[in-house]
Amino acid sequence: MKKEQQLDLYHQMVLIRRVEERGAELYQAGKIGGFMHLYIGQEAVSTGLIAAREPRDRVITAYRDHGVALNCGIPANQVMAELLGKSTGMSKGKGGSMHMASTEKNFWGGHAIVGGHMPIAAGLAVGDQYADNDNVTICMFGEGATNIGYFHEALNLAKTWGLRVLWVCENNQYGMGTSVERASAVPEIRQKAEGYAMKNSRVDGMDVMKVYEAACESIDYVRKNGDPYFLEAITYRYRGHSMGDPERYRKPEEIKKWQENDPIGIFRKHLTEKKIASAKALDEIEASVGEEVNQAVEFAESSPEPSLDDLFMDIYADK
């Protein structure tokens, strides 16, 4: 990967972190309604994953979708405006935190129902199969989704029909407030793909370069073989499941231990030790991100709210 590309990945990861931090502040100030799930701690997964895709490859994810939207190229202005429910948001203020999407960027949305988007991912891949192309659908989900019916139906269909889907499990250790060891018969989630004779692997989801390499290999496998692949990324969320989570199920010491392997810190160390960028250059990127986020907040707060007439718009697709 070229120097410019690596610096862009650093920019994206810091941007996700800062957008989420400001989003949390705005939520606590009562400017964001509904549920909101932060991606803080998991930035390396979507950043490395989406950097490996081609623009024609589809991306679909669950409700922890702000970072994915930014990685797909949706401007911070539109992400922040959507969080605040403004008409200038990517979903015109009607999707909010959990329903960001942009067909122009081939981002087929965040979805609020746990695992409910997995059959949709299979459907997207069926569409590409009918169109006789080798586009890949990248479907991201948490480990909690692997315990419900949608997961098994979607994986079985993908393998049976030979659908080009890269299933990516973001194993952040907790399904809401329940640890993976207490909820899953097999804590190594990738093993569940074995039940469908599906090729699979694990990757350190805190290291963006490792995620990128694993994503390149798995996407290439799916595209060339016309067969699904299961990638488990081991990661960790630093904040609660959602903004209303009291976090009584884990100790501060556990969070601190994971923060010692912060994905942004790991990548910063890589960039400086490999002499790809100086500490000063990275500080400048962080400063520019801070200004970008400030402008996004100003844009969102000054944007109009959707009108009542907007309730009846975008209900049906134009033929």
N, C-alpha and C positions, 0 to 999 in steps of 0.2 A: 504494500500500500504506500502511495506517495505521501510525502510530508504534508502537502496541502490537505489531503484526505484525512490524515490522522488528526490534524489540527481542527478540521471541521467536526470530527467525531467528538473531540474535547469540547468544542463550542456547544454541540448538541446536548451533551451530558450535563454541562453546567447550566444550560438553558432550562432543561427539564427540572433540575434541582431548584433553581430560582423561581420558576413559574409555580412549582408546587408549594414552595415556602410562602410566596406571596398569596397564593390561593388559600392556604390555611389561614393566613392573617385576615383576608377578606371574608372568609367563611365565619370566623369568630367575631368579626365586626357586623355580621348579619347581612352582608351584601351578596352572599351566595346561598341559595336555598337548596333544599332536598338533600340527597346523600352525596358525599364526595370521598373518593378513595385515592389516596396519594401514592405516587410511584417512587418516593424517596427511598433510595437503597437499591432499587432495581434498574437503574438507568442503563447499566451496561448491556442488559439483555436486549431490549428493543433497539438500542443504538447499534449494536454489533449485528443483530439479526437483519434489520432493514437496510443496513449498509451493504449487505451481501446480495440483496434481491435486485432484479432488473425492474425498471419502471412498469413493465407489463405484468409483473407478478402481483397478485392480490394479497392484501393484508386484512385480517379480521381479528378482533380481540374481545375481551370481556369488559367489565366496567372500569377497570383501572387503566384508562385509555388516554389520558392527557399527553403522557410522554410519547406514546405511539403516534399520536396525531402530529406532534412536533417533528418526530423522526421522519414521518412521511412527507414532510415539507409544508405543512400547514402553518402559516405565520403565527407568531405568538399573539399578535393583535386579535386574530380570529379565535384562538383558543381561549384567551382571557375573556373576550366578549361573550363567548358561549357559556363560560362558567358563570358569568354575571347575568345570563339570560337576556342578552341584548340582540337586537335584530341584525347587527353586524357580525354575529358569531357564525361559525361555519355551518351550523344547523339552524341559523336564523333565530337563535335564542330559544328554540323549542325542544332542543335535545338535552341541553345542560351537560353536567359533568359526565354522565354515563352513556351518552348517545352522540358522541362526536363522530363525524363521518365525512368523507369527501370522495365521491366517485371519480372526480378529476385526478386525484392523487392515488387512485386505486386502493383507497382505504375504506373498507366496507363496514366500518363502524365498531364502536364499543357497544356491548350488549349487556343489559342489566340482569337477565336471568342466568343463573349459574349454569354454564354448559349449554345454554340454549342456542348459542351461535355455532356450535360444532356441526350440527346437521346442515346449517346454512353454508358453512365452509365446504362441506361435501357437495352441496348443490352448486356452488360456484365452480368447483372443479368439474362437475358433470357438464356444466355449460361449456367449459373450455374443451372438454372431451368431445362434445358434439361439434364444436367449431373446428375440431381437428388441429389444435395448436398445442404447444408444449409449455404453456404458461403454468406457473406454480402458485397454488394458494397457500399462504402462510397463516396458520391458525394458532393464536396464542391463548392460553388458558391457565388457570391456577391448578395446583394439585388437588384442591377440594373438588374440582369438577370431574376428576377421574373416578369418583365414587358414585356417580349417578348414571341413569340410563342413557342420556344423550351421548355421553362419551363412548359407551360401548357400541351403540347403534352406528355412530358416525365412523368409528375406526373399523368396524366390521364391514360396513358398506365400502369404505375407501379401499380396503384390501381386496374385497371380493370383486369390485369393479375396476380395480387398477387406476384409482384416481390420483392425480398429481397434487397431493396435499402434504405439506410439511407441518406435522403436529408439534407444537412447541409448548411444553409444560414448564411454566415459571413456578418452580417449587420454592416458595418463600417460607416454608416450614409450618405455616399455620393457615387452616381454612377457617376464616373468621377468628374464633378464639380457641380452636382445637388443634393441637399439634398433629403433624402427619402420622406420627407413631401411634397415636390413639385412634385415628380415624381410618387408616388404610391397612389392609392385611399385609401389604408389602410396602415398606417405607421407601424402597428404591423404586420410584414410580415408573421408570422406563421398563421395568419387568412386565408391566401390564400389557405392553405392546407385544410381548412374546406370545400372548394368548391369541393373537391374530397373525402370527408368523410375520410380524413387521420388523424390519431392520430398525435398530435403535441405538442410542448412545447417550452419555451424560457429559455435561460441560460445566466448568466453573463459571457461573453466571455473574460473578463479581469482576471478572476480567474481560473487558470489551474486546481485546484482540483475540482471546481464546474463543469468545462467542462468535466473532466474525469468521474465524477460520472454520469452526464447526458448522456454521451456517452455510458458508461457501460449499463445503463438502456435501452437506445434506441436501441443499437445493440442487446442486449438480447431479446428485444421485437420483432425486425425484424426477428432474427434467429428462435425464437420459434414459432412465429405466421405466418411466411411466408407472411408478409404484410409490406408495406413501412411505414416509419415514417419520420416526418418533424421536424427538430431541428433548431431553430433560435438562433444564438449566437450573443449577443450584444457586439460589439467591436468598435475599432477606429483605423484608420491609422494615424500615426503622420506626415508622409511625404505626398507629393502630390500623385495624382493618378498614375502618372508615373514621370520619371525624368524630363520631359519637362513641368510639370505642374507649372504655376506661382502662384497658390493657392490664387487667388483673391476672392474666394467665401466664405472664412471663416476667422475669426479674430484670431490673435495670442492668445487672451485670452481664446478662446474656446479650442484650442490645449493644452494650459497650464492646463486647468481644467481637461482634460482627462489624462494628464501626471501625475497628482497627484495620479491617480489610475493605475500607470504603472504595467503591468502584472508581470514583473520581480520583481519589488519592492514588490508587494502584496505577491508573492510566497516566497521571501526572508524573509519577516516579518513572514509568516506562519512557515517557517522552523526554525527560531530562537526562536520564542515565544513558539513553541511546543517542543523546545529543541531537534529537530531532527538533527540540525547542528549548529555549532557556526559561528559567523561572520567571524572568521579567516578561517574556513574550506571553506566557500562560496567564500571568497576572493581568496583562492587557486584555486578553480574551475575556477573562472573568469580569473586568471592568466594563467592557463593551456589552456583555450579556446583562449586567446590572442596568445599564442605560436602556437596553432593548426591552427589558421587563418593565421598567418604569414607564416607558412610552406605551407599552401594551396596556398597562393598568389605566393610564390616562385616557387612552383610546376607548377602552371598555366602559369606563365610568361616564364618559361624555357621550357615549352612543345612545340612541333611542331604544326604548323597549318595543317589543313587537306590538302591533295594533290588534284590536279585536278581530279585524278582518283577516289577519294572518292565520287565525285558527283554522280557517277553511281553505288555506293554500297548501299546496304540496301534498294533498291527500291521495290523489291519483296521478299516475305517470302519464305524460302526454304520449300519444301514439305517433 
